Amino acid sequence: MTALGVKPRRAAARCKKGERGGELKTRKDEMFEEGQRVRANLAGIEAKGVLFHAAVTDAVGNIVRQTSENPPKYLVRLMFSFKGVNEVEVPAERIKAI
C-alpha cells in the first residue's frame, strides 16, 4: 500500500503470453547479441590479475561473444581500460542492455 492507501498495480507481472506485447523475460532468459551496448556489474570479478572493486557496478561496454551457455557468460569489451584490461568475461545475470 502507498501513503494514499492505494495498492500499486502489478499488471505486467500477471500478463499471460500474448498480452501486453508478449511473454515477459526474466534476467536469466535474456540473450545478448554481438556488438550490443550493455552495462555490466564487475564488482568482485577478477580478469588478468585485476580485481574490480565494489564501485564498478555500471561499466559500459559491448558484447564480443557468448563464451559459455551453462551458466551463460559473455565476453564484454569495456569502453574503458583499467591496468590494461579492456575485455572481461561476465555472467549474464550481471549484464543489462542499454
GIHUVEN-V56928 format. One line per field, one symbol per residue. ss: DSSP state (A for helix, B for strand, O for the rest). A space follows every 50 residues. Layout:
ss->???
This chain:
ss->OOOOOOOOOOAAAAOOOOOOOOOOOOAAAOOOOOOOBBBBOOOOOBBOOB BOOOOOOOBBBBBBBBBBBOOBBBBBBBBBBBOOBBBBBBBAAABBBO
